[in-house]
Amino acid sequence: MAKKPIGTTARTGETCPESGVWEVVGTPSTTAPIALGNTMPPYGGRAVTWRLIRHA
């Protein structure tokens, strides 16, 4: 199965589409390792958009 491309996005509450390092779009930002199939987490107590920046 092909990996999702760098730059793929997912929102808080969605299922992670690809294992790797994800970054919050916007500020404040952070990065987190998130595994395929996990639920994308909130950040700073709010729903955010995550962007894939590195494959696992």
Protein Blocks (a to p, Z undefined) as FASTA:
>chain_A
ZZddehiacdehiacfbgcddddedjddddddddehiacddeehiacddddfbdZZ
